Amino acid sequence: MQARCQSVVVGLVLGDGNLTPASKRKKASMLQIGYRNEFLPYLQWIQFQLRPLGVNPIRPKKGYQQHYFYTKPSVELGRLRQVFYPHGQKIVPVQIAQLLTDPLAVAVWYMDDGSLDFRRKDHCNANIATHNFSREDCGLLQAALRKNFGLDVRVHKTTIRQKCYYRLYVPSCSMSRFAGLVAPYIQPCMNYKLPLVVE
């Protein structure tokens, strides 16, 4: 798999993307990704990035204000599925620091699951929703971001509908570095997640 494709796939799998087994080829998998209609330009950009893998057309999702597409079945994606879904449920693999090495992957992940808490005078922090991952998984992501990009990222507990989840929090001391890392890849329809002047 081309390095750029793998970076995009890693970012998507950490975010909203799903790797599903291809029924006809047991060792192959497909990537499915979809977004609300207002993010169709981002979905088109993702599809373009993944063209070397082979992609199906973008289609509207019936009954929803969404569009989606699948990649073609791929043994390379099948190998990644074994890493991220060893028992059928998505996890953060112990070798994530070897996979999450490209700022592009971080940017895709942030565009998928990130949000910005921005108050013009005195506050600017980023969050990445990691609600489907355990505290241990989040610790692996925290360590990978520190090791590979020098980011001081915290794991915060949050409660939603009386259930505990975890998210990654980028404090103000790391925001300039984080913004500089992801800004070159942020797509126009996602600019609201990064309303910063990056030096």
C-alpha positions in Angstrom: 0.0 0.0 0.0 1.3 3.4 -0.8 2.5 5.4 2.2 0.0 8.2 1.7 -2.9 5.8 1.3 -1.9 4.0 4.5 -1.7 7.3 6.4 -5.2 8.2 5.3 -6.6 4.7 6.2 -5.0 4.8 9.6 -6.5 8.2 10.3 -9.9 7.0 9.1 -9.9 3.8 11.1 -9.0 5.7 14.3 -12.0 8.0 13.4 -15.2 7.2 11.5 -13.9 4.6 9.0 -14.7 0.9 9.2 -12.8 -2.0 7.8 -15.2 -4.8 6.9 -14.3 -8.3 5.6 -14.8 -9.0 1.9 -17.1 -12.0 1.7 -15.5 -13.5 -1.4 -11.9 -13.2 -0.3 -11.4 -14.1 3.4 -8.1 -12.3 3.8 -9.3 -9.1 2.1 -11.2 -6.2 3.6 -12.9 -3.1 2.4 -13.0 0.4 4.0 -16.4 2.0 4.3 -16.6 5.7 5.1 -19.5 8.2 5.0 -20.4 11.7 6.2 -23.4 14.0 6.3 -24.1 15.9 3.1 -22.5 19.1 4.2 -19.2 17.2 4.3 -19.5 15.8 0.8 -16.4 17.8 -0.4 -14.4 16.1 2.4 -15.7 12.7 1.4 -14.7 13.4 -2.2 -11.2 14.4 -1.1 -10.9 11.1 0.9 -12.0 9.1 -2.1 -9.4 10.9 -4.3 -6.7 10.1 -1.8 -7.6 6.4 -1.8 -7.8 6.0 -5.6 -4.7 3.8 -5.6 -6.6 1.2 -3.5 -9.5 1.2 -5.9 -12.7 3.0 -4.9 -16.4 2.6 -5.7 -18.6 5.6 -6.5 -19.9 7.9 -3.8 -23.6 7.2 -3.2 -26.3 8.8 -1.1 -27.5 6.8 1.8 -31.2 6.2 1.5 -33.2 7.7 4.3 -30.3 9.8 5.6 -28.7 13.1 4.7 -25.4 11.3 4.1 -23.1 10.0 1.3 -20.7 7.1 1.5 -18.4 4.9 -0.5 -16.5 1.6 -0.2 -13.0 0.8 -1.4 -12.4 -2.2 -3.5 -11.5 -5.4 -1.5 -7.8 -5.5 -0.6 -5.5 -7.9 1.1 -3.5 -4.9 2.4 -6.6 -3.6 4.1 -7.2 -7.1 5.3 -3.9 -7.0 7.1 -4.7 -3.7 8.7 -8.1 -5.1 9.8 -6.3 -7.9 11.6 -4.3 -5.3 13.5 -7.2 -3.0 14.4 -9.9 -5.7 14.8 -8.1 -8.7 16.2 -11.3 -10.1 17.8 -13.8 -8.3 15.6 -14.1 -5.1 17.6 -12.0 -2.0 16.8 -9.2 -1.4 19.2 -6.0 0.7 19.3 -3.1 -1.8 18.5 0.0 -1.8 20.7 2.0 -0.9 17.6 0.1 2.3 17.0 3.2 4.4 17.4 4.6 2.6 14.3 1.4 3.3 12.3 0.6 6.9 13.4 3.7 8.6 12.1 2.4 10.9 9.4 0.8 14.3 10.2 -1.7 13.5 7.4 -3.0 10.6 9.5 -3.4 12.8 12.5 -5.2 15.5 10.4 -7.6 12.9 8.9 -8.3 11.6 12.4 -8.9 15.1 13.7 -11.2 16.0 10.8 -13.2 12.9 11.6 -13.5 13.0 15.4 -12.0 16.3 16.5 -13.5 19.5 17.8 -12.2 22.9 18.7 -13.0 24.8 22.0 -12.1 28.3 20.9 -12.8 31.5 22.9 -11.2 34.4 21.1 -9.7 36.1 24.1 -8.2 33.4 26.3 -8.9 29.9 25.3 -8.1 27.5 22.5 -8.0 23.7 22.9 -8.7 20.7 20.7 -10.4 17.5 21.6 -10.5 14.2 19.8 -13.5 11.9 20.6 -12.2 8.5 21.4 -15.4 7.2 23.0 -15.2 3.8 21.5 -11.7 3.2 22.9 -10.7 2.0 26.4 -8.6 4.1 28.8 -5.6 1.8 27.9 -6.2 2.4 24.2 -6.3 6.1 24.8 -3.0 5.8 26.7 -1.4 4.2 23.7 -2.6 7.1 21.4 -1.4 9.6 24.0 2.1 8.0 24.0 2.2 7.8 20.2 1.4 11.5 19.8 4.0 12.4 22.3 6.7 10.2 20.9 6.2 10.9 17.2 5.1 14.6 17.3 6.1 16.0 20.6 2.5 16.7 21.6 1.5 17.0 25.2 -1.9 15.3 25.0 -4.1 14.4 28.0 -6.7 11.7 28.4 -9.9 13.1 29.9 -12.9 11.2 31.3 -16.3 12.4 30.2 -19.8 11.2 31.1 -22.5 11.0 28.4 -26.0 9.8 29.4 -24.5 8.4 32.7 -21.9 6.4 30.8 -18.2 7.0 31.1 -16.1 7.6 28.0 -12.6 8.9 27.3 -11.4 11.7 25.0 -8.0 13.1 24.1 -7.4 16.7 25.0 -4.8 19.0 23.5 -3.9 21.7 26.0 -3.0 25.3 25.1 0.7 24.5 25.5 0.5 22.1 22.6 -2.0 23.9 20.4 0.4 25.9 18.3 2.4 22.7 17.5 -0.8 20.7 16.9 -2.3 23.4 14.6 0.9 23.6 12.6 0.9 19.8 12.3 -2.6 19.4 10.9 -3.4 22.7 9.2 -1.8 21.9 5.8 -4.3 19.0 5.4 -7.5 20.5 6.8 -10.1 20.7 4.1 -12.1 23.9 3.6 -15.4 22.4 4.9 -13.5 21.5 8.1 -11.9 24.9 8.6 -14.2 25.5 11.6 -12.2 23.0 13.5 -9.1 25.1 13.2 -9.8 28.8 13.3 -6.3 29.7 14.1 -3.6 31.7 12.4 -0.7 29.2 12.1 2.7 30.8 12.0 
